[in-house]
């Protein structure tokens, strides 16, 4: 798996992707997260392009992102 610190060129090499339970039906506008694949990074990909790239977040950055979303919900 070729990747740099902030992205994975082909996200399909990882398994165990999941969508939020808040994702809406069949619109296809969803992000998928894989919070079990890498020990220190959280990959996120576009569900419409599973073989495309994934960006990765550090665990603290991902936690802060989710906390911000929860405050806005």
PQR file of N, CA, C, O and H, with PARSE charges and radii, in Angstrom:
ATOM      1  N   UNK A   1       0.838  -1.167   0.000 -0.4000 1.5000
ATOM      2  CA  UNK A   1       0.000   0.000   0.000 -0.0000 2.0000
ATOM      3  C   UNK A   1       0.884   1.231   0.000  0.5500 1.7000
ATOM      4  O   UNK A   1       1.595   1.500   0.969 -0.5500 1.4000
ATOM      5  N   UNK A   2       0.836   1.969  -1.082 -0.4000 1.5000
ATOM      6  CA  UNK A   2       1.600   3.206  -1.164 -0.0000 2.0000
ATOM      7  C   UNK A   2       0.743   4.347  -0.617  0.5500 1.7000
ATOM      8  O   UNK A   2      -0.386   4.550  -1.064 -0.5500 1.4000
ATOM      9  H   UNK A   2       0.259   1.750  -1.869  0.4000 1.0000
ATOM     10  N   UNK A   3       1.278   5.083   0.343 -0.4000 1.5000
ATOM     11  CA  UNK A   3       0.557   6.217   0.890 -0.0000 2.0000
ATOM     12  C   UNK A   3       1.550   7.206   1.466  0.5500 1.7000
ATOM     13  O   UNK A   3       2.677   6.840   1.802 -0.5500 1.4000
ATOM     14  H   UNK A   3       2.195   4.918   0.706  0.4000 1.0000
ATOM     15  N   UNK A   4       1.137   8.455   1.582 -0.4000 1.5000
ATOM     16  CA  UNK A   4       1.966   9.403   2.299 -0.0000 2.0000
ATOM     17  C   UNK A   4       1.306   9.686   3.639  0.5500 1.7000
ATOM     18  O   UNK A   4       0.360   8.996   4.019 -0.5500 1.4000
ATOM     19  H   UNK A   4       0.222   8.753   1.309  0.4000 1.0000
ATOM     20  N   UNK A   5       1.777  10.664   4.341 -0.4000 1.5000
ATOM     21  CA  UNK A   5       1.278  10.907   5.690 -0.0000 2.0000
ATOM     22  C   UNK A   5      -0.186  11.337   5.724  0.5500 1.7000
ATOM     23  O   UNK A   5      -0.861  11.112   6.729 -0.5500 1.4000
ATOM     24  H   UNK A   5       2.546  11.225   4.032  0.4000 1.0000
ATOM     25  N   UNK A   6      -0.692  11.948   4.659 -0.4000 1.5000
ATOM     26  CA  UNK A   6      -2.030  12.520   4.707 -0.0000 2.0000
ATOM     27  C   UNK A   6      -3.027  11.925   3.724  0.5500 1.7000
ATOM     28  O   UNK A   6      -4.179  12.356   3.690 -0.5500 1.4000
ATOM     29  H   UNK A   6      -0.144  12.131   3.843  0.4000 1.0000
ATOM     30  N   UNK A   7      -2.621  10.960   2.936 -0.4000 1.5000
ATOM     31  CA  UNK A   7      -3.573  10.371   2.000 -0.0000 2.0000
ATOM     32  C   UNK A   7      -3.190   8.939   1.655  0.5500 1.7000
ATOM     33  O   UNK A   7      -2.054   8.506   1.848 -0.5500 1.4000
ATOM     34  H   UNK A   7      -1.685  10.610   2.964  0.4000 1.0000
ATOM     35  N   UNK A   8      -4.179   8.226   1.140 -0.4000 1.5000
ATOM     36  CA  UNK A   8      -4.004   6.871   0.629 -0.0000 2.0000
ATOM     37  C   UNK A   8      -4.547   6.911  -0.794  0.5500 1.7000
ATOM     38  O   UNK A   8      -5.745   7.126  -0.982 -0.5500 1.4000
ATOM     39  H   UNK A   8      -5.102   8.578   0.984  0.4000 1.0000
ATOM     40  N   UNK A   9      -3.702   6.712  -1.798 -0.4000 1.5000
ATOM     41  CA  UNK A   9      -4.150   6.853  -3.197 -0.0000 2.0000
ATOM     42  C   UNK A   9      -5.310   5.934  -3.591  0.5500 1.7000
ATOM     43  O   UNK A   9      -6.200   6.360  -4.328 -0.5500 1.4000
ATOM     44  H   UNK A   9      -2.729   6.538  -1.646  0.4000 1.0000
ATOM     45  N   UNK A  10      -5.320   4.685  -3.118 -0.4000 1.5000
ATOM     46  CA  UNK A  10      -6.385   3.738  -3.449 -0.0000 2.0000
ATOM     47  C   UNK A  10      -6.988   3.232  -2.139  0.5500 1.7000
ATOM     48  O   UNK A  10      -6.464   2.310  -1.514 -0.5500 1.4000
ATOM     49  H   UNK A  10      -4.597   4.339  -2.519  0.4000 1.0000
ATOM     50  N   UNK A  11      -8.090   3.845  -1.741 -0.4000 1.5000
ATOM     51  CA  UNK A  11      -8.714   3.513  -0.462 -0.0000 2.0000
ATOM     52  C   UNK A  11      -9.307   2.116  -0.419  0.5500 1.7000
ATOM     53  O   UNK A  11      -9.607   1.607   0.661 -0.5500 1.4000
ATOM     54  H   UNK A  11      -8.516   4.594  -2.249  0.4000 1.0000
ATOM     55  N   UNK A  12      -9.483   1.484  -1.580 -0.4000 1.5000
ATOM     56  CA  UNK A  12     -10.077   0.147  -1.591 -0.0000 2.0000
ATOM     57  C   UNK A  12      -9.140  -0.916  -1.011  0.5500 1.7000
ATOM     58  O   UNK A  12      -9.568  -2.046  -0.778 -0.5500 1.4000
ATOM     59  H   UNK A  12      -9.239   1.897  -2.457  0.4000 1.0000
ATOM     60  N   UNK A  13      -7.875  -0.576  -0.776 -0.4000 1.5000
ATOM     61  CA  UNK A  13      -6.956  -1.546  -0.187 -0.0000 2.0000
ATOM     62  C   UNK A  13      -7.260  -1.780   1.289  0.5500 1.7000
ATOM     63  O   UNK A  13      -6.784  -2.755   1.871 -0.5500 1.4000
ATOM     64  H   UNK A  13      -7.527   0.342  -0.966  0.4000 1.0000
ATOM     65  N   UNK A  14      -8.041  -0.906   1.895 -0.4000 1.5000
ATOM     66  CA  UNK A  14      -8.422  -1.068   3.293 -0.0000 2.0000
ATOM     67  C   UNK A  14      -9.809  -1.691   3.385  0.5500 1.7000
ATOM     68  O   UNK A  14     -10.656  -1.462   2.521 -0.5500 1.4000
ATOM     69  H   UNK A  14      -8.428  -0.114   1.423  0.4000 1.0000
ATOM     70  N   UNK A  15     -10.038  -2.465   4.415 -0.4000 1.5000
ATOM     71  CA  UNK A  15     -11.357  -3.053   4.645 -0.0000 2.0000
ATOM     72  C   UNK A  15     -12.010  -2.372   5.845  0.5500 1.7000
ATOM     73  O   UNK A  15     -11.388  -1.541   6.506 -0.5500 1.4000
ATOM     74  H   UNK A  15      -9.350  -2.651   5.117  0.4000 1.0000
ATOM     75  N   UNK A  16     -13.226  -2.713   6.115 -0.4000 1.5000
ATOM     76  CA  UNK A  16     -13.981  -2.242   7.291 -0.0000 2.0000
ATOM     77  C   UNK A  16     -14.385  -0.775   7.224  0.5500 1.7000
ATOM     78  O   UNK A  16     -14.368  -0.081   8.240 -0.5500 1.4000
ATOM     79  H   UNK A  16     -13.731  -3.388   5.578  0.4000 1.0000
ATOM     80  N   UNK A  17     -14.744  -0.303   6.047 -0.4000 1.5000
ATOM     81  CA  UNK A  17     -15.259   1.053   5.913 -0.0000 2.0000
ATOM     82  C   UNK A  17     -16.689   1.081   6.435  0.5500 1.7000
ATOM     83  O   UNK A  17     -17.411   0.090   6.329 -0.5500 1.4000
ATOM     84  H   UNK A  17     -14.758  -0.867   5.222  0.4000 1.0000
ATOM     85  N   UNK A  18     -17.102   2.218   7.000 -0.4000 1.5000
ATOM     86  CA  UNK A  18     -18.484   2.348   7.453 -0.0000 2.0000
ATOM     87  C   UNK A  18     -18.993   3.762   7.211  0.5500 1.7000
ATOM     88  O   UNK A  18     -18.242   4.737   7.225 -0.5500 1.4000
ATOM     89  H   UNK A  18     -16.515   3.024   7.086  0.4000 1.0000
ATOM     90  N   UNK A  19     -20.304   3.830   6.988 -0.4000 1.5000
ATOM     91  CA  UNK A  19     -20.980   5.115   6.820 -0.0000 2.0000
ATOM     92  C   UNK A  19     -21.661   5.466   8.135  0.5500 1.7000
ATOM     93  O   UNK A  19     -21.977   4.593   8.943 -0.5500 1.4000
ATOM     94  H   UNK A  19     -20.914   3.037   6.977  0.4000 1.0000
ATOM     95  N   UNK A  20     -21.877   6.735   8.327 -0.4000 1.5000
ATOM     96  CA  UNK A  20     -22.622   7.200   9.486 -0.0000 2.0000
ATOM     97  C   UNK A  20     -24.055   6.692   9.420  0.5500 1.7000
ATOM     98  O   UNK A  20     -24.616   6.530   8.337 -0.5500 1.4000
ATOM     99  H   UNK A  20     -21.620   7.444   7.671  0.4000 1.0000
ATOM    100  N   UNK A  21     -24.635   6.446  10.572 -0.4000 1.5000
ATOM    101  CA  UNK A  21     -26.045   6.068  10.603 -0.0000 2.0000
ATOM    102  C   UNK A  21     -26.926   7.247  10.198  0.5500 1.7000
ATOM    103  O   UNK A  21     -28.114   7.067   9.931 -0.5500 1.4000
ATOM    104  H   UNK A  21     -24.179   6.578  11.452  0.4000 1.0000
ATOM    105  N   UNK A  22     -26.360   8.446  10.151 -0.4000 1.5000
ATOM    106  CA  UNK A  22     -27.092   9.629   9.721 -0.0000 2.0000
ATOM    107  C   UNK A  22     -27.054   9.814   8.203  0.5500 1.7000
ATOM    108  O   UNK A  22     -27.707  10.722   7.688 -0.5500 1.4000
ATOM    109  H   UNK A  22     -25.395   8.592  10.368  0.4000 1.0000
ATOM    110  N   UNK A  23     -26.316   8.987   7.481 -0.4000 1.5000
ATOM    111  CA  UNK A  23     -26.247   9.111   6.025 -0.0000 2.0000
ATOM    112  C   UNK A  23     -27.629   8.881   5.442  0.5500 1.7000
ATOM    113  O   UNK A  23     -28.349   7.966   5.845 -0.5500 1.4000
ATOM    114  H   UNK A  23     -25.786   8.249   7.900  0.4000 1.0000
ATOM    115  N   UNK A  24     -27.978   9.709   4.506 -0.4000 1.5000
ATOM    116  CA  UNK A  24     -29.309   9.622   3.926 -0.0000 2.0000
ATOM    117  C   UNK A  24     -29.384   8.672   2.760  0.5500 1.7000
ATOM    118  O   UNK A  24     -28.651   8.834   1.784 -0.5500 1.4000
ATOM    119  H   UNK A  24     -27.394  10.452   4.179  0.4000 1.0000
ATOM    120  N   UNK A  25     -30.231   7.709   2.834 -0.4000 1.5000
ATOM    121  CA  UNK A  25     -30.640   6.792   1.791 -0.0000 2.0000
ATOM    122  C   UNK A  25     -29.753   6.613   0.580  0.5500 1.7000
ATOM    123  O   UNK A  25     -28.592   6.221   0.699 -0.5500 1.4000
ATOM    124  H   UNK A  25     -30.826   7.577   3.626  0.4000 1.0000
ATOM    125  N   UNK A  26     -30.309   6.906  -0.599 -0.4000 1.5000
ATOM    126  CA  UNK A  26     -29.648   6.572  -1.851 -0.0000 2.0000
ATOM    127  C   UNK A  26     -28.991   7.755  -2.548  0.5500 1.7000
ATOM    128  O   UNK A  26     -28.615   7.640  -3.715 -0.5500 1.4000
ATOM    129  H   UNK A  26     -31.252   7.225  -0.696  0.4000 1.0000
ATOM    130  N   UNK A  27     -28.840   8.887  -1.868 -0.4000 1.5000
ATOM    131  CA  UNK A  27     -28.277  10.053  -2.542 -0.0000 2.0000
ATOM    132  C   UNK A  27     -26.818   9.851  -2.928  0.5500 1.7000
ATOM    133  O   UNK A  27     -26.343  10.472  -3.879 -0.5500 1.4000
ATOM    134  H   UNK A  27     -29.145   8.980  -0.920  0.4000 1.0000
ATOM    135  N   UNK A  28     -26.102   8.999  -2.212 -0.4000 1.5000
ATOM    136  CA  UNK A  28     -24.714   8.738  -2.533 -0.0000 2.0000
ATOM    137  C   UNK A  28     -23.753   9.787  -2.028  0.5500 1.7000
ATOM    138  O   UNK A  28     -22.545   9.669  -2.235 -0.5500 1.4000
ATOM    139  H   UNK A  28     -26.488   8.494  -1.440  0.4000 1.0000
ATOM    140  N   UNK A  29     -24.258  10.802  -1.375 -0.4000 1.5000
ATOM    141  CA  UNK A  29     -23.399  11.875  -0.865 -0.0000 2.0000
ATOM    142  C   UNK A  29     -22.953  11.560   0.559  0.5500 1.7000
ATOM    143  O   UNK A  29     -23.392  12.198   1.516 -0.5500 1.4000
ATOM    144  H   UNK A  29     -25.239  10.898  -1.207  0.4000 1.0000
ATOM    145  N   UNK A  30     -22.093  10.589   0.681 -0.4000 1.5000
ATOM    146  CA  UNK A  30     -21.683  10.141   2.005 -0.0000 2.0000
ATOM    147  C   UNK A  30     -20.166  10.031   2.100  0.5500 1.7000
ATOM    148  O   UNK A  30     -19.470   9.772   1.118 -0.5500 1.4000
ATOM    149  H   UNK A  30     -21.737  10.071  -0.096  0.4000 1.0000
ATOM    150  N   UNK A  31     -19.696  10.232   3.285 -0.4000 1.5000
ATOM    151  CA  UNK A  31     -18.307   9.918   3.588 -0.0000 2.0000
ATOM    152  C   UNK A  31     -18.289   8.601   4.323  0.5500 1.7000
ATOM    153  O   UNK A  31     -19.230   8.261   5.039 -0.5500 1.4000
ATOM    154  H   UNK A  31     -20.261  10.443   4.083  0.4000 1.0000
ATOM    155  N   UNK A  32     -17.216   7.863   4.141 -0.4000 1.5000
ATOM    156  CA  UNK A  32     -17.019   6.632   4.890 -0.0000 2.0000
ATOM    157  C   UNK A  32     -15.752   6.786   5.707  0.5500 1.7000
ATOM    158  O   UNK A  32     -14.789   7.414   5.267 -0.5500 1.4000
ATOM    159  H   UNK A  32     -16.451   8.139   3.558  0.4000 1.0000
ATOM    160  N   UNK A  33     -15.757   6.218   6.880 -0.4000 1.5000
ATOM    161  CA  UNK A  33     -14.618   6.298   7.780 -0.0000 2.0000
ATOM    162  C   UNK A  33     -14.138   4.885   8.096  0.5500 1.7000
ATOM    163  O   UNK A  33     -14.918   3.933   8.113 -0.5500 1.4000
ATOM    164  H   UNK A  33     -16.539   5.708   7.238  0.4000 1.0000
ATOM    165  N   UNK A  34     -12.860   4.777   8.341 -0.4000 1.5000
ATOM    166  CA  UNK A  34     -12.277   3.495   8.712 -0.0000 2.0000
ATOM    167  C   UNK A  34     -11.440   3.738   9.964  0.5500 1.7000
ATOM    168  O   UNK A  34     -10.257   4.069   9.882 -0.5500 1.4000
ATOM    169  H   UNK A  34     -12.226   5.550   8.328  0.4000 1.0000
ATOM    170  N   UNK A  35     -12.064   3.570  11.110 -0.4000 1.5000
ATOM    171  CA  UNK A  35     -11.369   3.889  12.356 -0.0000 2.0000
ATOM    172  C   UNK A  35     -10.676   2.684  12.994  0.5500 1.7000
ATOM    173  O   UNK A  35     -10.362   2.700  14.184 -0.5500 1.4000
ATOM    174  H   UNK A  35     -13.025   3.301  11.177  0.4000 1.0000
ATOM    175  N   UNK A  36     -10.438   1.635  12.192 -0.4000 1.5000
ATOM    176  CA  UNK A  36      -9.731   0.463  12.711 -0.0000 2.0000
ATOM    177  C   UNK A  36      -8.500   0.075  11.891  0.5500 1.7000
ATOM    178  O   UNK A  36      -7.723  -0.779  12.318 -0.5500 1.4000
ATOM    179  H   UNK A  36     -10.693   1.622  11.226  0.4000 1.0000
ATOM    180  N   UNK A  37      -8.313   0.685  10.727 -0.4000 1.5000
ATOM    181  CA  UNK A  37      -7.281   0.229   9.788 -0.0000 2.0000
ATOM    182  C   UNK A  37      -5.861   0.621  10.176  0.5500 1.7000
ATOM    183  O   UNK A  37      -4.938  -0.180  10.025 -0.5500 1.4000
ATOM    184  H   UNK A  37      -8.944   1.378  10.380  0.4000 1.0000
ATOM    185  N   UNK A  38      -5.676   1.823  10.666 -0.4000 1.5000
ATOM    186  CA  UNK A  38      -4.335   2.336  10.936 -0.0000 2.0000
ATOM    187  C   UNK A  38      -4.233   2.726  12.406  0.5500 1.7000
ATOM    188  O   UNK A  38      -5.202   3.234  12.971 -0.5500 1.4000
ATOM    189  H   UNK A  38      -6.426   2.474  10.788  0.4000 1.0000
ATOM    190  N   UNK A  39      -3.101   2.505  13.028 -0.4000 1.5000
ATOM    191  CA  UNK A  39      -2.991   2.769  14.466 -0.0000 2.0000
ATOM    192  C   UNK A  39      -3.019   4.247  14.866  0.5500 1.7000
ATOM    193  O   UNK A  39      -3.483   4.571  15.960 -0.5500 1.4000
ATOM    194  H   UNK A  39      -2.313   2.093  12.569  0.4000 1.0000
ATOM    195  N   UNK A  40      -2.539   5.143  14.014 -0.4000 1.5000
ATOM    196  CA  UNK A  40      -2.457   6.554  14.414 -0.0000 2.0000
ATOM    197  C   UNK A  40      -3.172   7.506  13.468  0.5500 1.7000
ATOM    198  O   UNK A  40      -3.168   8.714  13.705 -0.5500 1.4000
ATOM    199  H   UNK A  40      -2.163   4.880  13.126  0.4000 1.0000
ATOM    200  N   UNK A  41      -3.780   7.005  12.413 -0.4000 1.5000
ATOM    201  CA  UNK A  41      -4.460   7.855  11.436 -0.0000 2.0000
ATOM    202  C   UNK A  41      -5.874   7.317  11.195  0.5500 1.7000
ATOM    203  O   UNK A  41      -6.118   6.117  11.314 -0.5500 1.4000
ATOM    204  H   UNK A  41      -3.784   6.024  12.220  0.4000 1.0000
ATOM    205  N   UNK A  42      -6.796   8.215  10.856 -0.4000 1.5000
ATOM    206  CA  UNK A  42      -8.178   7.850  10.548 -0.0000 2.0000
ATOM    207  C   UNK A  42      -8.430   8.176   9.077  0.5500 1.7000
ATOM    208  O   UNK A  42      -8.526   9.350   8.719 -0.5500 1.4000
ATOM    209  H   UNK A  42      -6.597   9.190  10.759  0.4000 1.0000
ATOM    210  N   UNK A  43      -8.541   7.151   8.213 -0.4000 1.5000
ATOM    211  CA  UNK A  43      -8.834   7.404   6.803 -0.0000 2.0000
ATOM    212  C   UNK A  43     -10.324   7.727   6.585  0.5500 1.7000
ATOM    213  O   UNK A  43     -11.201   7.159   7.235 -0.5500 1.4000
ATOM    214  H   UNK A  43      -8.463   6.197   8.504  0.4000 1.0000
ATOM    215  N   UNK A  44     -10.577   8.651   5.652 -0.4000 1.5000
ATOM    216  CA  UNK A  44     -11.933   9.037   5.278 -0.0000 2.0000
ATOM    217  C   UNK A  44     -11.975   9.081   3.749  0.5500 1.7000
ATOM    218  O   UNK A  44     -11.069   9.618   3.112 -0.5500 1.4000
ATOM    219  H   UNK A  44      -9.864   9.112   5.124  0.4000 1.0000
ATOM    220  N   UNK A  45     -13.043   8.508   3.164 -0.4000 1.5000
ATOM    221  CA  UNK A  45     -13.152   8.497   1.700 -0.0000 2.0000
ATOM    222  C   UNK A  45     -14.565   8.868   1.264  0.5500 1.7000
ATOM    223  O   UNK A  45     -15.501   8.863   2.064 -0.5500 1.4000
ATOM    224  H   UNK A  45     -13.778   8.072   3.682  0.4000 1.0000
ATOM    225  N   UNK A  46     -14.698   9.185  -0.003 -0.4000 1.5000
ATOM    226  CA  UNK A  46     -15.984   9.474  -0.632 -0.0000 2.0000
ATOM    227  C   UNK A  46     -16.639   8.142  -0.990  0.5500 1.7000
ATOM    228  O   UNK A  46     -16.044   7.330  -1.698 -0.5500 1.4000
ATOM    229  H   UNK A  46     -13.938   9.190  -0.653  0.4000 1.0000
ATOM    230  N   UNK A  47     -17.843   7.915  -0.512 -0.4000 1.5000
ATOM    231  CA  UNK A  47     -18.505   6.627  -0.758 -0.0000 2.0000
ATOM    232  C   UNK A  47     -18.793   6.386  -2.236  0.5500 1.7000
ATOM    233  O   UNK A  47     -18.939   5.236  -2.651 -0.5500 1.4000
ATOM    234  H   UNK A  47     -18.327   8.575   0.063  0.4000 1.0000
ATOM    235  N   UNK A  48     -18.878   7.451  -3.039 -0.4000 1.5000
ATOM    236  CA  UNK A  48     -19.131   7.287  -4.473 -0.0000 2.0000
ATOM    237  C   UNK A  48     -17.891   6.831  -5.233  0.5500 1.7000
ATOM    238  O   UNK A  48     -17.986   6.412  -6.386 -0.5500 1.4000
ATOM    239  H   UNK A  48     -18.759   8.385  -2.701  0.4000 1.0000
ATOM    240  N   UNK A  49     -16.731   6.911  -4.591 -0.4000 1.5000
ATOM    241  CA  UNK A  49     -15.474   6.558  -5.253 -0.0000 2.0000
ATOM    242  C   UNK A  49     -14.618   5.704  -4.317  0.5500 1.7000
ATOM    243  O   UNK A  49     -13.581   6.166  -3.842 -0.5500 1.4000
ATOM    244  H   UNK A  49     -16.654   7.251  -3.654  0.4000 1.0000
ATOM    245  N   UNK A  50     -15.037   4.468  -4.047 -0.4000 1.5000
ATOM    246  CA  UNK A  50     -14.335   3.643  -3.065 -0.0000 2.0000
ATOM    247  C   UNK A  50     -12.902   3.275  -3.442  0.5500 1.7000
ATOM    248  O   UNK A  50     -12.100   2.964  -2.561 -0.5500 1.4000
ATOM    249  H   UNK A  50     -15.879   4.092  -4.433  0.4000 1.0000
ATOM    250  N   UNK A  51     -12.566   3.303  -4.720 -0.4000 1.5000
ATOM    251  CA  UNK A  51     -11.191   3.007  -5.121 -0.0000 2.0000
ATOM    252  C   UNK A  51     -10.356   4.274  -5.277  0.5500 1.7000
ATOM    253  O   UNK A  51      -9.177   4.217  -5.627 -0.5500 1.4000
ATOM    254  H   UNK A  51     -13.217   3.556  -5.435  0.4000 1.0000
ATOM    255  N   UNK A  52     -10.973   5.394  -5.017 -0.4000 1.5000
ATOM    256  CA  UNK A  52     -10.256   6.666  -5.107 -0.0000 2.0000
ATOM    257  C   UNK A  52      -9.440   6.910  -3.850  0.5500 1.7000
ATOM    258  O   UNK A  52      -9.279   6.013  -3.022 -0.5500 1.4000
ATOM    259  H   UNK A  52     -11.930   5.440  -4.733  0.4000 1.0000
ATOM    260  N   UNK A  53      -8.934   8.105  -3.711 -0.4000 1.5000
ATOM    261  CA  UNK A  53      -8.084   8.407  -2.567 -0.0000 2.0000
ATOM    262  C   UNK A  53      -8.880   8.579  -1.274  0.5500 1.7000
ATOM    263  O   UNK A  53     -10.074   8.878  -1.288 -0.5500 1.4000
ATOM    264  H   UNK A  53      -9.064   8.834  -4.383  0.4000 1.0000
ATOM    265  N   UNK A  54      -8.194   8.385  -0.179 -0.4000 1.5000
ATOM    266  CA  UNK A  54      -8.733   8.693   1.146 -0.0000 2.0000
ATOM    267  C   UNK A  54      -7.788   9.700   1.785  0.5500 1.7000
ATOM    268  O   UNK A  54      -6.571   9.617   1.620 -0.5500 1.4000
ATOM    269  H   UNK A  54      -7.224   8.142  -0.166  0.4000 1.0000
ATOM    270  N   UNK A  55      -8.351  10.636   2.505 -0.4000 1.5000
ATOM    271  CA  UNK A  55      -7.496  11.516   3.288 -0.0000 2.0000
ATOM    272  C   UNK A  55      -7.441  10.946   4.700  0.5500 1.7000
ATOM    273  O   UNK A  55      -8.362  10.256   5.137 -0.5500 1.4000
ATOM    274  H   UNK A  55      -9.340  10.703   2.639  0.4000 1.0000
ATOM    275  N   UNK A  56      -6.370  11.234   5.395 -0.4000 1.5000
ATOM    276  CA  UNK A  56      -6.246  10.717   6.752 -0.0000 2.0000
ATOM    277  C   UNK A  56      -6.108  11.865   7.741  0.5500 1.7000
ATOM    278  O   UNK A  56      -5.511  12.902   7.452 -0.5500 1.4000
ATOM    279  H   UNK A  56      -5.622  11.794   5.039  0.4000 1.0000
ATOM    280  N   UNK A  57      -6.668  11.645   8.891 -0.4000 1.5000
ATOM    281  CA  UNK A  57      -6.606  12.595   9.986 -0.0000 2.0000
ATOM    282  C   UNK A  57      -5.862  11.949  11.145  0.5500 1.7000
ATOM    283  O   UNK A  57      -5.922  10.732  11.321 -0.5500 1.4000
ATOM    284  H   UNK A  57      -7.153  10.802   9.125  0.4000 1.0000
ATOM    285  N   UNK A  58      -5.166  12.748  11.931 -0.4000 1.5000
ATOM    286  CA  UNK A  58      -4.625  12.217  13.184 -0.0000 2.0000
ATOM    287  C   UNK A  58      -5.823  11.938  14.086  0.5500 1.7000
ATOM    288  O   UNK A  58      -6.890  12.524  13.902 -0.5500 1.4000
ATOM    289  H   UNK A  58      -5.117  13.737  11.788  0.4000 1.0000
ATOM    290  N   UNK A  59      -5.654  11.062  15.043 -0.4000 1.5000
ATOM    291  CA  UNK A  59      -6.757  10.745  15.954 -0.0000 2.0000
ATOM    292  C   UNK A  59      -7.267  11.996  16.678  0.5500 1.7000
ATOM    293  O   UNK A  59      -8.482  12.180  16.753 -0.5500 1.4000
ATOM    294  H   UNK A  59      -4.788  10.586  15.193  0.4000 1.0000
ATOM    295  N   UNK A  60      -6.393  12.872  17.218 -0.4000 1.5000
ATOM    296  CA  UNK A  60      -6.902  14.085  17.870 -0.0000 2.0000
ATOM    297  C   UNK A  60      -7.656  15.012  16.910  0.5500 1.7000
ATOM    298  O   UNK A  60      -8.656  15.616  17.299 -0.5500 1.4000
ATOM    299  H   UNK A  60      -5.407  12.723  17.156  0.4000 1.0000
ATOM    300  N   UNK A  61      -7.194  15.130  15.673 -0.4000 1.5000
ATOM    301  CA  UNK A  61      -7.878  15.987  14.693 -0.0000 2.0000
ATOM    302  C   UNK A  61      -9.257  15.422  14.366  0.5500 1.7000
ATOM    303  O   UNK A  61     -10.220  16.178  14.248 -0.5500 1.4000
ATOM    304  H   UNK A  61      -6.382  14.639  15.357  0.4000 1.0000
ATOM    305  N   UNK A  62      -9.362  14.109  14.220 -0.4000 1.5000
ATOM    306  CA  UNK A  62     -10.643  13.477  13.923 -0.0000 2.0000
ATOM    307  C   UNK A  62     -11.609  13.672  15.096  0.5500 1.7000
ATOM    308  O   UNK A  62     -12.783  13.978  14.885 -0.5500 1.4000
ATOM    309  H   UNK A  62      -8.579  13.494  14.316  0.4000 1.0000
ATOM    310  N   UNK A  63     -11.131  13.500  16.308 -0.4000 1.5000
ATOM    311  CA  UNK A  63     -11.967  13.689  17.491 -0.0000 2.0000
ATOM    312  C   UNK A  63     -12.481  15.126  17.561  0.5500 1.7000
ATOM    313  O   UNK A  63     -13.653  15.348  17.866 -0.5500 1.4000
ATOM    314  H   UNK A  63     -10.178  13.251  16.479  0.4000 1.0000
ATOM    315  N   UNK A  64     -11.622  16.095  17.283 -0.4000 1.5000
ATOM    316  CA  UNK A  64     -12.032  17.501  17.288 -0.0000 2.0000
ATOM    317  C   UNK A  64     -13.060  17.770  16.191  0.5500 1.7000
ATOM    318  O   UNK A  64     -14.017  18.511  16.416 -0.5500 1.4000
ATOM    319  H   UNK A  64     -10.670  15.915  17.035  0.4000 1.0000
ATOM    320  N   UNK A  65     -12.881  17.188  15.024 -0.4000 1.5000
ATOM    321  CA  UNK A  65     -13.820  17.348  13.915 -0.0000 2.0000
ATOM    322  C   UNK A  65     -15.199  16.820  14.295  0.5500 1.7000
ATOM    323  O   UNK A  65     -16.203  17.502  14.091 -0.5500 1.4000
ATOM    324  H   UNK A  65     -12.104  16.586  14.841  0.4000 1.0000
ATOM    325  N   UNK A  66     -15.252  15.606  14.847 -0.4000 1.5000
ATOM    326  CA  UNK A  66     -16.514  15.002  15.241 -0.0000 2.0000
ATOM    327  C   UNK A  66     -17.186  15.809  16.351  0.5500 1.7000
ATOM    328  O   UNK A  66     -18.404  15.983  16.340 -0.5500 1.4000
ATOM    329  H   UNK A  66     -14.436  15.052  15.012  0.4000 1.0000
ATOM    330  N   UNK A  67     -16.404  16.296  17.301 -0.4000 1.5000
ATOM    331  CA  UNK A  67     -16.950  17.106  18.393 -0.0000 2.0000
ATOM    332  C   UNK A  67     -17.569  18.396  17.846  0.5500 1.7000
ATOM    333  O   UNK A  67     -18.621  18.824  18.320 -0.5500 1.4000
ATOM    334  H   UNK A  67     -15.414  16.154  17.310  0.4000 1.0000
ATOM    335  N   UNK A  68     -16.933  19.006  16.868 -0.4000 1.5000
ATOM    336  CA  UNK A  68     -17.467  20.222  16.254 -0.0000 2.0000
ATOM    337  C   UNK A  68     -18.792  19.920  15.549  0.5500 1.7000
ATOM    338  O   UNK A  68     -19.741  20.696  15.663 -0.5500 1.4000
ATOM    339  H   UNK A  68     -16.078  18.658  16.483  0.4000 1.0000
ATOM    340  N   UNK A  69     -18.865  18.816  14.833 -0.4000 1.5000
ATOM    341  CA  UNK A  69     -20.107  18.443  14.168 -0.0000 2.0000
ATOM    342  C   UNK A  69     -21.214  18.182  15.169  0.5500 1.7000
ATOM    343  O   UNK A  69     -22.359  18.574  14.944 -0.5500 1.4000
ATOM    344  H   UNK A  69     -18.094  18.186  14.740  0.4000 1.0000
ATOM    345  N   UNK A  70     -20.891  17.530  16.263 -0.4000 1.5000
ATOM    346  CA  UNK A  70     -21.901  17.219  17.275 -0.0000 2.0000
ATOM    347  C   UNK A  70     -22.457  18.494  17.905  0.5500 1.7000
ATOM    348  O   UNK A  70     -23.647  18.563  18.213 -0.5500 1.4000
ATOM    349  H   UNK A  70     -19.961  17.211  16.446  0.4000 1.0000
ATOM    350  N   UNK A  71     -21.619  19.490  18.096 -0.4000 1.5000
ATOM    351  CA  UNK A  71     -22.083  20.756  18.672 -0.0000 2.0000
ATOM    352  C   UNK A  71     -23.025  21.486  17.713  0.5500 1.7000
ATOM    353  O   UNK A  71     -23.896  22.233  18.159 -0.5500 1.4000
ATOM    354  H   UNK A  71     -20.652  19.435  17.845  0.4000 1.0000
ATOM    355  N   UNK A  72     -22.865  21.283  16.422 -0.4000 1.5000
ATOM    356  CA  UNK A  72     -23.689  21.976  15.420 -0.0000 2.0000
ATOM    357  C   UNK A  72     -24.972  21.225  15.113  0.5500 1.7000
ATOM    358  O   UNK A  72     -25.868  21.769  14.467 -0.5500 1.4000
ATOM    359  H   UNK A  72     -22.157  20.676  16.060  0.4000 1.0000
ATOM    360  N   UNK A  73     -25.072  20.007  15.558 -0.4000 1.5000
ATOM    361  CA  UNK A  73     -26.264  19.187  15.232 -0.0000 2.0000
ATOM    362  C   UNK A  73     -27.456  19.563  16.077  0.5500 1.7000
ATOM    363  O   UNK A  73     -28.527  18.975  15.930 -0.5500 1.4000
ATOM    364  H   UNK A  73     -24.345  19.566  16.083  0.4000 1.0000
TER
END
